[in-house]
Amino acid sequence: MRDLSLHLLDITRNSVTAKSTEINIEIIEDIKNDLLIMTIEDNGIGMDQKTIDRVLDPFFTTRKTRNVGLGLSLLKANCKLTGGDLEISSAPNIGTFVKGMLVLSNIDRPPLGNIAATITTLILSEEKFNLSFIYKHDNESFSISTDEIQEILGDDVDIKDWSIINWIDSYITENIESLKKA
């Protein structure tokens, strides 16, 4: 995949497929320690140890529509290429936690990509779930949650309305840029 936001989208779609009602995404740009850390945590159906042991095999997938599952194996390869690593933990009926760590300054690290577009694409999915997103840049951070936004909007306004989606996209983009300038 050409950028990390596409990995994020792919893995989070796995969370949606796993019937998650809560999905937490966190991106940390730790300049001091030269790390980029991406975590995705969900409360979906989870995986047993046998599945966890096989999930990084690109020729293993639980999907019935295709014979390969490249998402996690490609992310792990990108992490390793930069001197980082990938961690996965999961338990049946509890959920899954994926943590990708990359060396931030490594020339082989893919660009972060369009995180705002990734988050808004997830919000537009048909499934109903709360998506919480936290972005940290050194000691500064911001967060956004679909449940919080919907509570502010009230029952009369749909979070998937294009004016709301455009605002969310702008809000995320502006906050990421602001944190990077600080």
MDTraj code that builds the backbone (N, CA, C; nanometers):
import mdtraj as md
import numpy as np

residues = "MET ARG ASP LEU SER LEU HIS LEU LEU ASP ILE THR ARG ASN SER VAL THR ALA LYS SER THR GLU ILE ASN ILE GLU ILE ILE GLU ASP ILE LYS ASN ASP LEU LEU ILE MET THR ILE GLU ASP ASN GLY ILE GLY MET ASP GLN LYS THR ILE ASP ARG VAL LEU ASP PRO PHE PHE THR THR ARG LYS THR ARG ASN VAL GLY LEU GLY LEU SER LEU LEU LYS ALA ASN CYS LYS LEU THR GLY GLY ASP LEU GLU ILE SER SER ALA PRO ASN ILE GLY THR PHE VAL LYS GLY MET LEU VAL LEU SER ASN ILE ASP ARG PRO PRO LEU GLY ASN ILE ALA ALA THR ILE THR THR LEU ILE LEU SER GLU GLU LYS PHE ASN LEU SER PHE ILE TYR LYS HIS ASP ASN GLU SER PHE SER ILE SER THR ASP GLU ILE GLN GLU ILE LEU GLY ASP ASP VAL ASP ILE LYS ASP TRP SER ILE ILE ASN TRP ILE ASP SER TYR ILE THR GLU ASN ILE GLU SER LEU LYS LYS ALA".split()
xyz = np.array([
    [0.0851, -0.1178, 0.0000],
    [0.0000, 0.0000, 0.0000],
    [0.0892, 0.1235, 0.0000],
    [0.0442, 0.2244, -0.0690],
    [0.1324, 0.3388, -0.0907],
    [0.1442, 0.4331, 0.0284],
    [0.0488, 0.4267, 0.1219],
    [0.0635, 0.5091, 0.2420],
    [-0.0020, 0.4410, 0.3615],
    [0.0319, 0.4889, 0.4794],
    [-0.0129, 0.4256, 0.6035],
    [-0.1624, 0.4423, 0.6282],
    [-0.2211, 0.5492, 0.5758],
    [-0.3650, 0.5680, 0.5951],
    [-0.4444, 0.4551, 0.5290],
    [-0.3923, 0.3990, 0.4208],
    [-0.4599, 0.2870, 0.3555],
    [-0.4488, 0.1598, 0.4397],
    [-0.3357, 0.1403, 0.5066],
    [-0.3241, 0.0291, 0.6017],
    [-0.4268, 0.0473, 0.7136],
    [-0.4350, 0.1690, 0.7635],
    [-0.5291, 0.2003, 0.8705],
    [-0.6730, 0.1697, 0.8270],
    [-0.7073, 0.2098, 0.7067],
    [-0.8409, 0.1847, 0.6537],
    [-0.8675, 0.0346, 0.6431],
    [-0.7715, -0.0393, 0.5890],
    [-0.7878, -0.1832, 0.5708],
    [-0.8073, -0.2554, 0.7045],
    [-0.7238, -0.2246, 0.8004],
    [-0.7318, -0.2923, 0.9296],
    [-0.8590, -0.2529, 1.0040],
    [-0.8969, -0.1274, 0.9941],
    [-1.0198, -0.0833, 1.0608],
    [-1.1426, -0.1449, 0.9950],
    [-1.1389, -0.1649, 0.8654],
    [-1.2497, -0.2346, 0.7983],
    [-1.2608, -0.3787, 0.8515],
    [-1.1454, -0.4400, 0.8845],
    [-1.1491, -0.5715, 0.9484],
    [-1.2247, -0.5644, 1.0806],
    [-1.2009, -0.4554, 1.1559],
    [-1.2721, -0.4367, 1.2832],
    [-1.4223, -0.4252, 1.2602],
    [-1.4604, -0.3534, 1.1569],
    [-1.6023, -0.3379, 1.1250],
    [-1.6624, -0.4728, 1.0878],
    [-1.5910, -0.5490, 1.0058],
    [-1.6363, -0.6824, 0.9657],
    [-1.6492, -0.7752, 1.0861],
    [-1.5651, -0.7512, 1.1874],
    [-1.5672, -0.8334, 1.3089],
    [-1.6766, -0.7888, 1.4069],
    [-1.7727, -0.7108, 1.3571],
    [-1.8908, -0.6700, 1.4348],
    [-1.8578, -0.5817, 1.5549],
    [-1.7555, -0.5002, 1.5410],
    [-1.7181, -0.4082, 1.6488],
    [-1.8209, -0.2964, 1.6616],
    [-1.8476, -0.2582, 1.7843],
    [-1.9327, -0.1421, 1.8108],
    [-1.8484, -0.0245, 1.8603],
    [-1.7266, -0.0533, 1.9013],
    [-1.6304, 0.0492, 1.9457],
    [-1.4982, 0.0247, 1.8746],
    [-1.4502, 0.1272, 1.8050],
    [-1.3200, 0.1194, 1.7383],
    [-1.2410, 0.2427, 1.7784],
    [-1.1220, 0.2195, 1.8326],
    [-1.0348, 0.3282, 1.8753],
    [-0.9090, 0.3275, 1.7906],
    [-0.8809, 0.4411, 1.7304],
    [-0.7615, 0.4581, 1.6478],
    [-0.6763, 0.5653, 1.7122],
    [-0.5474, 0.5380, 1.7238],
    [-0.4549, 0.6371, 1.7778],
    [-0.3306, 0.6401, 1.6892],
    [-0.2899, 0.7600, 1.6556],
    [-0.1658, 0.7801, 1.5808],
    [-0.0775, 0.8703, 1.6649],
    [0.0447, 0.8251, 1.6874],
    [0.1403, 0.9015, 1.7673],
    [0.2641, 0.9277, 1.6827],
    [0.2945, 1.0551, 1.6631],
    [0.4213, 1.0938, 1.6025],
    [0.5102, 1.1421, 1.7165],
    [0.6022, 1.0568, 1.7567],
    [0.6924, 1.0840, 1.8682],
    [0.8281, 1.1263, 1.8101],
    [0.8434, 1.2561, 1.7909],
    [0.9644, 1.3097, 1.7274],
    [1.0875, 1.2799, 1.8125],
    [1.0765, 1.2982, 1.9433],
    [1.1898, 1.2777, 2.0333],
    [1.2469, 1.1360, 2.0230],
    [1.1582, 1.0369, 2.0162],
    [1.2016, 0.8978, 2.0088],
    [1.2033, 0.8429, 1.8663],
    [1.1762, 0.9295, 1.7691],
    [1.1811, 0.8936, 1.6270],
    [1.0891, 0.7757, 1.5944],
    [0.9659, 0.7809, 1.6460],
    [0.8699, 0.6733, 1.6250],
    [0.7373, 0.7249, 1.5715],
    [0.6789, 0.6463, 1.4860],
    [0.5410, 0.6653, 1.4445],
    [0.4681, 0.5391, 1.4888],
    [0.3664, 0.5564, 1.5717],
    [0.2926, 0.4433, 1.6271],
    [0.1460, 0.4570, 1.5873],
    [0.0923, 0.3510, 1.5304],
    [-0.0492, 0.3461, 1.4945],
    [-0.1128, 0.2305, 1.5694],
    [-0.2221, 0.2581, 1.6400],
    [-0.2940, 0.1502, 1.7076],
    [-0.4401, 0.1503, 1.6656],
    [-0.4931, 0.0316, 1.6524],
    [-0.6338, 0.0114, 1.6246],
    [-0.6821, -0.0914, 1.7266],
    [-0.7837, -0.0539, 1.8032],
    [-0.8381, -0.1433, 1.9041],
    [-0.9887, -0.1516, 1.8854],
    [-1.0414, -0.2729, 1.8916],
    [-1.1854, -0.2889, 1.8743],
    [-1.2422, -0.3866, 1.9764],
    [-1.3733, -0.3903, 1.9825],
    [-1.4431, -0.4839, 2.0714],
    [-1.5205, -0.5871, 1.9902],
    [-1.4647, -0.6228, 1.8748],
    [-1.5308, -0.7189, 1.7857],
    [-1.5221, -0.8624, 1.8344],
    [-1.5450, -0.9546, 1.7430],
    [-1.5516, -1.0960, 1.7783],
    [-1.4159, -1.1532, 1.8178],
    [-1.3070, -1.0840, 1.7845],
    [-1.1753, -1.1290, 1.8257],
    [-1.1290, -1.2532, 1.7515],
    [-1.0112, -1.3010, 1.7899],
    [-0.9513, -1.4183, 1.7264],
    [-0.8954, -1.5105, 1.8340],
    [-0.8997, -1.6396, 1.8059],
    [-0.8354, -1.7349, 1.8955],
    [-0.6857, -1.7397, 1.8630],
    [-0.6086, -1.8080, 1.9444],
    [-0.4626, -1.8107, 1.9260],
    [-0.4226, -1.8738, 1.7930],
    [-0.4964, -1.9730, 1.7487],
    [-0.4664, -2.0378, 1.6204],
    [-0.4776, -1.9368, 1.5050],
    [-0.5797, -1.8539, 1.5091],
    [-0.5979, -1.7522, 1.4052],
    [-0.4912, -1.6441, 1.4168],
    [-0.4604, -1.6001, 1.5381],
    [-0.3551, -1.4995, 1.5574],
    [-0.2225, -1.5492, 1.4998],
    [-0.1924, -1.6774, 1.5218],
    [-0.0674, -1.7349, 1.4711],
    [-0.0608, -1.7351, 1.3192],
    [-0.1747, -1.7361, 1.2528],
    [-0.1776, -1.7420, 1.1061],
    [-0.2081, -1.6092, 1.0382],
    [-0.2523, -1.5104, 1.1144],
    [-0.3053, -1.3873, 1.0551],
    [-0.2004, -1.3075, 0.9756],
    [-0.0736, -1.3258, 1.0024],
    [0.0303, -1.2534, 0.9281],
    [0.0744, -1.3267, 0.8011],
    [0.0198, -1.4447, 0.7774],
    [0.0455, -1.5178, 0.6543],
    [-0.0390, -1.4550, 0.5433],
    [0.0257, -1.4036, 0.4366],
    [-0.0515, -1.3367, 0.3315],
    [-0.1485, -1.4288, 0.2576],
    [-0.1318, -1.5592, 0.2725],
    [-0.2207, -1.6531, 0.2046],
    [-0.3277, -1.7093, 0.2976],
    [-0.3471, -1.6413, 0.4103],
    [-0.4523, -1.6787, 0.5044],
    [-0.5513, -1.5644, 0.5158],
    [-0.6769, -1.5960, 0.5116],
    [-0.7825, -1.4990, 0.5373],
    [-0.9058, -1.5729, 0.5878],
    [-0.9841, -1.5038, 0.6671],
    [-1.1102, -1.5623, 0.7121],
    [-1.2231, -1.5249, 0.6166],
    [-1.1939, -1.4370, 0.5213],
    [-1.2952, -1.3951, 0.4240],
    [-1.3218, -1.5063, 0.3246],
    [-1.4450, -1.5131, 0.2806],
    [-1.4847, -1.6151, 0.1832],
    [-1.4775, -1.5621, 0.0398],
    [-1.4554, -1.4304, 0.0233],
    [-1.4579, -1.3697, -0.1101],
    [-1.3238, -1.3725, -0.1806],
    [-1.2155, -1.4025, -0.1092],
    [-1.0842, -1.4094, -0.1724],
    [-0.9932, -1.5011, -0.0919],
    [-0.8799, -1.5383, -0.1547],
    [-0.7912, -1.6369, -0.0934],
    [-0.6704, -1.5767, -0.0232],
    [-0.6582, -1.4467, -0.0227],
    [-0.5420, -1.3838, 0.0398],
    [-0.5866, -1.2793, 0.1404],
    [-0.5003, -1.2528, 0.2372],
    [-0.5248, -1.1516, 0.3390],
    [-0.3989, -1.0703, 0.3576],
    [-0.3752, -0.9766, 0.2702],
    [-0.2476, -0.9055, 0.2668],
    [-0.2352, -0.7918, 0.3670],
    [-0.3445, -0.7414, 0.4211],
    [-0.3414, -0.6208, 0.5028],
    [-0.2390, -0.6212, 0.6146],
    [-0.2511, -0.7135, 0.7078],
    [-0.1610, -0.7168, 0.8227],
    [-0.0191, -0.7568, 0.7833],
    [-0.0057, -0.8493, 0.6889],
    [0.1289, -0.8902, 0.6480],
    [0.2030, -0.7762, 0.5788],
    [0.1339, -0.6965, 0.4990],
    [0.1983, -0.5809, 0.4349],
    [0.2344, -0.4732, 0.5366],
    [0.1467, -0.4499, 0.6335],
    [0.1793, -0.3517, 0.7375],
    [0.3009, -0.3977, 0.8168],
    [0.3054, -0.5256, 0.8524],
    [0.4212, -0.5762, 0.9259],
    [0.5491, -0.5584, 0.8439],
    [0.5435, -0.5869, 0.7144],
    [0.6605, -0.5699, 0.6276],
    [0.7057, -0.4240, 0.6256],
    [0.6113, -0.3311, 0.6170],
    [0.6473, -0.1889, 0.6188],
    [0.7075, -0.1487, 0.7526],
    [0.6523, -0.1992, 0.8615],
    [0.7077, -0.1693, 0.9936],
    [0.8508, -0.2217, 1.0044],
    [0.8716, -0.3478, 0.9671],
    [1.0035, -0.4101, 0.9755],
    [1.1046, -0.3394, 0.8864],
    [1.0602, -0.2950, 0.7690],
    [1.1479, -0.2268, 0.6739],
    [1.2090, -0.1006, 0.7332],
    [1.1368, -0.0376, 0.8262],
    [1.1867, 0.0861, 0.8876],
    [1.2613, 0.0608, 1.0178],
    [1.2667, -0.0643, 1.0618],
    [1.3276, -0.0957, 1.1908],
    [1.2263, -0.1046, 1.3024],
    [1.0983, -0.1046, 1.2680],
    [0.9914, -0.1145, 1.3664],
    [0.9364, -0.2552, 1.3740],
    [0.8131, -0.2665, 1.4207],
    [0.7520, -0.3979, 1.4350],
    [0.6003, -0.3835, 1.4418],
    [0.5330, -0.4967, 1.4418],
    [0.3874, -0.5020, 1.4518],
    [0.3501, -0.5981, 1.5638],
    [0.2560, -0.5557, 1.6485],
    [0.2063, -0.6407, 1.7566],
    [0.0569, -0.6604, 1.7378],
    [0.0117, -0.7823, 1.7632],
    [-0.1303, -0.8141, 1.7555],
    [-0.1680, -0.8943, 1.8787],
    [-0.2744, -0.8516, 1.9434],
    [-0.3302, -0.9326, 2.0512],
    [-0.4813, -0.9359, 2.0322],
    [-0.5393, -1.0486, 2.0687],
    [-0.6820, -1.0650, 2.0477],
    [-0.7338, -1.1762, 2.1373],
    [-0.8612, -1.1710, 2.1644],
    [-0.9275, -1.2767, 2.2396],
    [-1.0702, -1.2897, 2.1881],
    [-1.1175, -1.4123, 2.1724],
    [-1.2547, -1.4320, 2.1259],
    [-1.3557, -1.3594, 2.2152],
    [-1.4498, -1.2934, 2.1508],
    [-1.5586, -1.2198, 2.2166],
    [-1.5123, -1.1015, 2.3014],
    [-1.3863, -1.0616, 2.2857],
    [-1.3347, -0.9447, 2.3584],
    [-1.2883, -0.8376, 2.2607],
    [-1.2159, -0.8767, 2.1571],
    [-1.1715, -0.7807, 2.0578],
    [-1.0274, -0.8010, 2.0176],
    [-0.9782, -0.7057, 1.9393],
    [-0.8443, -0.7146, 1.8824],
    [-0.7724, -0.5823, 1.8993],
    [-0.6419, -0.5914, 1.9205],
    [-0.5539, -0.4751, 1.9336],
    [-0.4378, -0.4938, 1.8363],
    [-0.4176, -0.3957, 1.7489],
    [-0.3076, -0.3976, 1.6523],
    [-0.2246, -0.2723, 1.6740],
    [-0.0932, -0.2908, 1.6860],
    [-0.0026, -0.1780, 1.7075],
    [0.1119, -0.1873, 1.6079],
    [0.1189, -0.0891, 1.5195],
    [0.2277, -0.0800, 1.4234],
    [0.3239, 0.0284, 1.4663],
    [0.4526, -0.0065, 1.4752],
    [0.5555, 0.0901, 1.5143],
    [0.6552, 0.1018, 1.3995],
    [0.6794, 0.2255, 1.3569],
    [0.7721, 0.2510, 1.2482],
    [0.8723, 0.3566, 1.2926],
    [0.9939, 0.3474, 1.2410],
    [1.0927, 0.4519, 1.2677],
    [1.0529, 0.5713, 1.1810],
    [1.0225, 0.6801, 1.2461],
    [0.9667, 0.7983, 1.1805],
    [1.0567, 0.8537, 1.0710],
    [1.1875, 0.8615, 1.0966],
    [1.2788, 0.9254, 1.0008],
    [1.3326, 0.8298, 0.8954],
    [1.2972, 0.7029, 0.9020],
    [1.3508, 0.6064, 0.8066],
    [1.3019, 0.6368, 0.6659],
    [1.3937, 0.6374, 0.5727],
    [1.3617, 0.6717, 0.4340],
    [1.2621, 0.5737, 0.3718],
    [1.2542, 0.4517, 0.4247],
    [1.1629, 0.3512, 0.3712],
    [1.0227, 0.3576, 0.4321],
    [1.0023, 0.4486, 0.5279],
    [0.8689, 0.4601, 0.5883],
    [0.7725, 0.5223, 0.4877],
    [0.6607, 0.4539, 0.4624],
    [0.5606, 0.5143, 0.3738],
    [0.5069, 0.6426, 0.4367],
    [0.4605, 0.7366, 0.3557],
    [0.3994, 0.8579, 0.4121],
    [0.2719, 0.8229, 0.4886],
    [0.2353, 0.9103, 0.5798],
    [0.1154, 0.8883, 0.6594],
    [-0.0096, 0.8879, 0.5715],
    [-0.0136, 0.9723, 0.4721],
    [-0.1288, 0.9762, 0.3820],
    [-0.2398, 1.0642, 0.4354],
    [-0.3557, 1.0519, 0.3771],
    [-0.4689, 1.1373, 0.4103],
    [-0.5530, 1.0737, 0.5214],
    [-0.5136, 1.1012, 0.6435],
    [-0.5822, 1.0447, 0.7604],
    [-0.7263, 1.0945, 0.7689],
    [-0.7486, 1.2207, 0.7387],
    [-0.8846, 1.2762, 0.7461],
    [-0.9784, 1.2027, 0.6504],
    [-0.9325, 1.1749, 0.5303],
    [-1.0151, 1.1017, 0.4337],
    [-1.0414, 0.9593, 0.4811],
    [-0.9436, 0.8985, 0.5451],
    [-0.9613, 0.7637, 0.5982],
    [-1.0688, 0.7621, 0.7064],
    [-1.0612, 0.8565, 0.7987],
    [-1.1597, 0.8622, 0.9081],
    [-1.2994, 0.8896, 0.8522],
    [-1.3118, 0.9837, 0.7599],
    [-1.4445, 1.0145, 0.7051],
    [-1.4992, 0.8979, 0.6229],
    [-1.4128, 0.8255, 0.5538],
    [-1.4577, 0.7072, 0.4804],
    [-1.5144, 0.6028, 0.5766],
    [-1.4477, 0.5852, 0.6889],
    [-1.4978, 0.4900, 0.7895],
    [-1.6329, 0.5344, 0.8461],
    [-1.6477, 0.6636, 0.8698],
    [-1.7744, 0.7162, 0.9219],
    [-1.8880, 0.6913, 0.8229],
    [-1.8568, 0.6983, 0.6947],
    [-1.9586, 0.6808, 0.5915],
    [-1.9983, 0.5349, 0.5679],
    [-1.9315, 0.4414, 0.6331],
    [-1.9657, 0.3007, 0.6118],
    [-2.1072, 0.2731, 0.6615],
    [-2.1661, 0.1690, 0.6119],
    [-2.3046, 0.1348, 0.6443],
    [-2.3223, 0.0878, 0.7883],
    [-2.2201, 0.0273, 0.8445],
    [-2.2302, -0.0299, 0.9769],
    [-2.2350, 0.0798, 1.0834],
    [-2.2968, 0.0479, 1.1954],
    [-2.3078, 0.1422, 1.3070],
    [-2.2045, 0.1062, 1.4131],
    [-2.1147, 0.1995, 1.4429],
    [-2.0155, 0.1810, 1.5480],
    [-1.9654, 0.3179, 1.5906],
    [-1.9117, 0.3248, 1.7122],
    [-1.8494, 0.4477, 1.7578],
    [-1.7023, 0.4426, 1.7183],
    [-1.6579, 0.5456, 1.6512],
    [-1.5181, 0.5568, 1.6102],
    [-1.4544, 0.6703, 1.6889],
    [-1.3524, 0.6369, 1.7665],
    [-1.2762, 0.7373, 1.8399],
    [-1.1388, 0.7477, 1.7757],
    [-1.0955, 0.8707, 1.7507],
    [-0.9667, 0.8942, 1.6869],
    [-0.8860, 0.9918, 1.7717],
    [-0.7630, 0.9534, 1.8017],
    [-0.6701, 1.0401, 1.8753],
    [-0.5439, 1.0543, 1.7915],
    [-0.4985, 1.1774, 1.7802],
    [-0.3737, 1.2053, 1.7086],
    [-0.2819, 1.2799, 1.8043],
    [-0.1619, 1.2271, 1.8237],
    [-0.0642, 1.2905, 1.9122],
    [0.0609, 1.3243, 1.8334],
    [0.1095, 1.4435, 1.8569],
    [0.2354, 1.4893, 1.7983],
    [0.3184, 1.5431, 1.9140],
    [0.4208, 1.4688, 1.9507],
    [0.4992, 1.4978, 2.0703],
    [0.4065, 1.5063, 2.1910],
    [0.3997, 1.6200, 2.2585],
    [0.3192, 1.6305, 2.3812],
    [0.1798, 1.6885, 2.3587],
    [0.1467, 1.7182, 2.2347],
    [0.0163, 1.7770, 2.2023],
    [-0.0725, 1.6718, 2.1375],
    [-0.2040, 1.6866, 2.1557],
    [-0.2949, 1.5900, 2.0945],
    [-0.4325, 1.6520, 2.0720],
    [-0.5100, 1.5855, 1.9897],
    [-0.6513, 1.6175, 1.9756],
    [-0.7257, 1.4861, 1.9522],
    [-0.8553, 1.4897, 1.9773],
    [-0.9354, 1.3684, 1.9585],
    [-1.0721, 1.4057, 1.9033],
    [-1.1340, 1.3052, 1.8456],
    [-1.2678, 1.3212, 1.7906],
    [-1.3373, 1.1860, 1.8026],
    [-1.4672, 1.1880, 1.8267],
    [-1.5447, 1.0654, 1.8428],
    [-1.6790, 1.0818, 1.7728],
    [-1.7204, 0.9800, 1.7002],
    [-1.8485, 0.9897, 1.6304],
    [-1.9647, 0.9990, 1.7286],
    [-1.9567, 0.9307, 1.8414],
    [-2.0638, 0.9416, 1.9408],
    [-2.0751, 1.0841, 1.9955],
    [-1.9603, 1.1473, 2.0227],
    [-1.9620, 1.2853, 2.0727],
    [-2.0188, 1.3816, 1.9685],
    [-1.9784, 1.3632, 1.8433],
    [-2.0290, 1.4499, 1.7366],
    [-2.1801, 1.4324, 1.7228],
    [-2.2270, 1.3072, 1.7207],
    [-2.3702, 1.2825, 1.7050],
    [-2.4493, 1.3381, 1.8223],
    [-2.3926, 1.3322, 1.9420],
    [-2.4601, 1.3891, 2.0595],
    [-2.4760, 1.5409, 2.0442],
    [-2.3720, 1.6064, 1.9950],
    [-2.3788, 1.7512, 1.9721],
    [-2.4803, 1.7837, 1.8634],
    [-2.4827, 1.7026, 1.7580],
    [-2.5739, 1.7267, 1.6461],
    [-2.7193, 1.7015, 1.6850],
    [-2.7399, 1.6100, 1.7763],
    [-2.8762, 1.5722, 1.8129],
    [-2.9315, 1.4676, 1.7175],
    [-3.0508, 1.4244, 1.7450],
    [-3.1129, 1.3176, 1.6667],
    [-3.1611, 1.3637, 1.5298],
    [-3.1758, 1.4947, 1.5108],
    [-3.2319, 1.5462, 1.3862],
    [-3.1306, 1.5572, 1.2730],
    [-3.0012, 1.5498, 1.3053],
    [-2.8983, 1.5670, 1.2025],
    [-2.8151, 1.4391, 1.1946],
    [-2.8013, 1.3895, 1.0738],
    [-2.7245, 1.2672, 1.0500],
    [-2.5759, 1.3011, 1.0346],
    [-2.4912, 1.2291, 1.1080],
    [-2.3468, 1.2520, 1.1003],
    [-2.2938, 1.2274, 0.9590],
    [-2.3671, 1.1495, 0.8792],
    [-2.3244, 1.1176, 0.7430],
    [-2.3685, 1.2219, 0.6410],
    [-2.4322, 1.3275, 0.6874],
    [-2.4663, 1.4395, 0.5994],
    [-2.3366, 1.4982, 0.5437],
    [-2.3357, 1.5309, 0.4165],
    [-2.2106, 1.5756, 0.3521],
    [-2.1519, 1.7007, 0.4164],
    [-2.2359, 1.7907, 0.4642],
    [-2.1814, 1.9103, 0.5290],
    [-2.1084, 1.8733, 0.6585],
    [-2.1589, 1.7743, 0.7295],
    [-2.0941, 1.7279, 0.8533],
    [-1.9650, 1.6530, 0.8187],
    [-1.9705, 1.5665, 0.7189],
    [-1.8514, 1.4922, 0.6763],
    [-1.7419, 1.5894, 0.6316],
    [-1.7784, 1.6911, 0.5559],
    [-1.6791, 1.7912, 0.5127],
    [-1.6196, 1.8646, 0.6321],
    [-1.7036, 1.8955, 0.7312],
    [-1.6522, 1.9620, 0.8510],
    [-1.5553, 1.8701, 0.9252],
    [-1.5895, 1.7416, 0.9417],
    [-1.5023, 1.6462, 1.0106],
    [-1.3683, 1.6365, 0.9381],
    [-1.3723, 1.6252, 0.8061],
    [-1.2499, 1.6178, 0.7262],
    [-1.1627, 1.7421, 0.7499],
    [-1.2236, 1.8595, 0.7444],
    [-1.1500, 1.9844, 0.7671],
    [-1.0962, 1.9925, 0.9094],
    [-1.1775, 1.9529, 1.0052],
    [-1.1379, 1.9569, 1.1461],
    [-1.0147, 1.8700, 1.1704],
    [-1.0164, 1.7487, 1.1196],
    [-0.9025, 1.6583, 1.1378],
    [-0.7790, 1.7131, 1.0676],
    [-0.7939, 1.7548, 0.9436],
    [-0.6813, 1.8084, 0.8667],
    [-0.6206, 1.9295, 0.9368],
    [-0.7040, 2.0241, 0.9773],
    [-0.6544, 2.1457, 1.0430],
    [-0.5847, 2.1151, 1.1746],
    [-0.6382, 2.0231, 1.2524],
    [-0.5767, 1.9894, 1.3808],
    [-0.4434, 1.9174, 1.3632],
    [-0.4339, 1.8269, 1.2674],
    [-0.3062, 1.7594, 1.2413],
    [-0.2015, 1.8617, 1.1976],
    [-0.2390, 1.9484, 1.1060],
    [-0.1443, 2.0520, 1.0592],
    [-0.1044, 2.1451, 1.1723],
    [-0.1988, 2.1819, 1.2558],
    [-0.1716, 2.2699, 1.3683],
    [-0.0727, 2.2061, 1.4668],
    [-0.0937, 2.0788, 1.4973],
    [-0.0047, 2.0102, 1.5908],
    [0.1369, 1.9969, 1.5335],
    [0.1470, 1.9760, 1.4050],
    [0.2789, 1.9603, 1.3430],
    [0.3544, 2.0926, 1.3400],
    [0.2815, 2.2045, 1.3352],
    [0.3465, 2.3359, 1.3349],
    [0.3923, 2.3796, 1.4730],
    [0.3244, 2.3265, 1.5758],
    [0.3542, 2.3694, 1.7136],
    [0.4931, 2.3296, 1.7581],
])
top = md.Topology()
chain = top.add_chain()
for i, resn in enumerate(residues, 1):
    res = top.add_residue(resn, chain, resSeq=i)
    for name in ("N", "CA", "C"):
        top.add_atom(name, md.element.get_by_symbol(name[0]), res)
traj = md.Trajectory(xyz[None], top)
